[in-house]
Amino acid sequence: MNEKPESSLLVRSQETFSELNPAEKKLLCEIARGCAIDYRAECEKNEDDTLKNAPDPDWGVDRTLRANLIRWLCLDSEIGTLPA
Protein backbone atom coordinates (compact mmCIF):
# COMPACT_ATOMS: atom_id res chain seq x y z
CA MET A 1 0.00 0.00 0.00
CA ASN A 2 1.48 3.36 -1.06
CA GLU A 3 1.41 6.34 1.25
CA LYS A 4 -0.05 9.60 -0.01
CA PRO A 5 2.76 12.10 -0.71
CA GLU A 6 1.40 14.50 1.89
CA SER A 7 1.51 11.69 4.46
CA SER A 8 5.19 11.03 3.71
CA LEU A 9 6.09 14.69 4.00
CA LEU A 10 4.02 15.15 7.17
CA VAL A 11 5.60 12.09 8.81
CA ARG A 12 9.10 13.27 7.86
CA SER A 13 8.41 16.80 9.11
CA GLN A 14 6.99 15.53 12.41
CA GLU A 15 10.22 13.61 12.96
CA THR A 16 12.05 16.94 12.72
CA PHE A 17 9.49 19.30 14.30
CA SER A 18 7.56 18.15 17.34
CA GLU A 19 4.27 19.87 16.58
CA LEU A 20 3.02 21.56 13.43
CA ASN A 21 0.39 24.27 13.46
CA PRO A 22 -2.54 24.15 10.99
CA ALA A 23 -0.88 26.56 8.53
CA GLU A 24 2.29 24.44 8.47
CA LYS A 25 0.31 21.22 7.91
CA LYS A 26 -1.60 22.90 5.08
CA LEU A 27 1.67 24.08 3.51
CA LEU A 28 3.22 20.61 3.65
CA CYS A 29 0.13 18.95 2.16
CA GLU A 30 0.00 21.46 -0.70
CA ILE A 31 3.73 21.09 -1.39
CA ALA A 32 3.36 17.32 -1.55
CA ARG A 33 0.46 17.69 -3.98
CA GLY A 34 2.44 20.16 -6.11
CA CYS A 35 -0.07 22.96 -5.48
CA ALA A 36 0.37 26.63 -4.69
CA ILE A 37 -0.86 28.07 -1.41
CA ASP A 38 -1.82 31.65 -0.61
CA TYR A 39 -1.77 33.01 2.95
CA ARG A 40 -2.56 36.61 2.04
CA ALA A 41 -5.42 38.32 3.81
CA GLU A 42 -8.42 39.37 1.79
CA CYS A 43 -8.70 43.12 1.43
CA GLU A 44 -10.37 45.59 -0.87
CA LYS A 45 -8.42 47.94 -3.13
CA ASN A 46 -9.12 51.51 -4.15
CA GLU A 47 -9.18 52.53 -7.82
CA ASP A 48 -5.51 53.50 -7.61
CA ASP A 49 -4.66 49.98 -6.36
CA THR A 50 -3.93 51.10 -2.79
CA LEU A 51 -5.46 49.09 0.02
CA LYS A 52 -8.88 50.26 1.16
CA ASN A 53 -9.04 47.99 4.20
CA ALA A 54 -5.54 47.09 5.30
CA PRO A 55 -5.17 43.49 6.46
CA ASP A 56 -5.13 42.81 10.18
CA PRO A 57 -1.53 43.29 11.34
CA ASP A 58 -2.11 40.65 14.00
CA TRP A 59 -1.31 37.47 12.06
CA GLY A 60 -2.99 34.44 13.55
CA VAL A 61 -1.72 30.88 13.76
CA ASP A 62 -3.68 30.10 10.59
CA ARG A 63 -1.13 32.17 8.64
CA THR A 64 2.04 31.64 10.67
CA LEU A 65 4.93 29.56 9.33
CA ARG A 66 8.13 29.00 11.28
CA ALA A 67 11.27 30.13 9.50
CA ASN A 68 13.12 26.97 10.49
CA LEU A 69 10.41 24.86 8.76
CA ILE A 70 10.81 26.85 5.55
CA ARG A 71 14.59 26.58 5.86
CA TRP A 72 14.29 22.80 6.35
CA LEU A 73 12.09 22.49 3.26
CA CYS A 74 14.65 24.39 1.20
CA LEU A 75 17.81 22.70 2.46
CA ASP A 76 16.97 19.08 3.36
CA SER A 77 18.10 17.02 0.38
CA GLU A 78 15.80 14.11 1.29
CA ILE A 79 12.63 16.19 0.84
CA GLY A 80 12.82 15.87 -2.95
CA THR A 81 13.15 12.08 -2.73
CA LEU A 82 9.94 11.44 -0.79
CA PRO A 83 7.46 9.29 -2.72
CA ALA A 84 5.14 11.17 -5.01
C-alpha positions in Angstrom: 0.0 0.0 0.0 1.5 3.4 -1.1 1.4 6.3 1.3 0.0 9.6 0.0 2.8 12.1 -0.7 1.4 14.5 1.9 1.5 11.7 4.5 5.2 11.0 3.7 6.1 14.7 4.0 4.0 15.1 7.2 5.6 12.1 8.8 9.1 13.3 7.9 8.4 16.8 9.1 7.0 15.5 12.4 10.2 13.6 13.0 12.0 16.9 12.7 9.5 19.3 14.3 7.6 18.1 17.3 4.3 19.9 16.6 3.0 21.6 13.4 0.4 24.3 13.5 -2.5 24.2 11.0 -0.9 26.6 8.5 2.3 24.4 8.5 0.3 21.2 7.9 -1.6 22.9 5.1 1.7 24.1 3.5 3.2 20.6 3.7 0.1 19.0 2.2 0.0 21.5 -0.7 3.7 21.1 -1.4 3.4 17.3 -1.6 0.5 17.7 -4.0 2.4 20.2 -6.1 -0.1 23.0 -5.5 0.4 26.6 -4.7 -0.9 28.1 -1.4 -1.8 31.6 -0.6 -1.8 33.0 3.0 -2.6 36.6 2.0 -5.4 38.3 3.8 -8.4 39.4 1.8 -8.7 43.1 1.4 -10.4 45.6 -0.9 -8.4 47.9 -3.1 -9.1 51.5 -4.1 -9.2 52.5 -7.8 -5.5 53.5 -7.6 -4.7 50.0 -6.4 -3.9 51.1 -2.8 -5.5 49.1 0.0 -8.9 50.3 1.2 -9.0 48.0 4.2 -5.5 47.1 5.3 -5.2 43.5 6.5 -5.1 42.8 10.2 -1.5 43.3 11.3 -2.1 40.7 14.0 -1.3 37.5 12.1 -3.0 34.4 13.6 -1.7 30.9 13.8 -3.7 30.1 10.6 -1.1 32.2 8.6 2.0 31.6 10.7 4.9 29.6 9.3 8.1 29.0 11.3 11.3 30.1 9.5 13.1 27.0 10.5 10.4 24.9 8.8 10.8 26.9 5.5 14.6 26.6 5.9 14.3 22.8 6.4 12.1 22.5 3.3 14.7 24.4 1.2 17.8 22.7 2.5 17.0 19.1 3.4 18.1 17.0 0.4 15.8 14.1 1.3 12.6 16.2 0.8 12.8 15.9 -3.0 13.1 12.1 -2.7 9.9 11.4 -0.8 7.5 9.3 -2.7 5.1 11.2 -5.0 
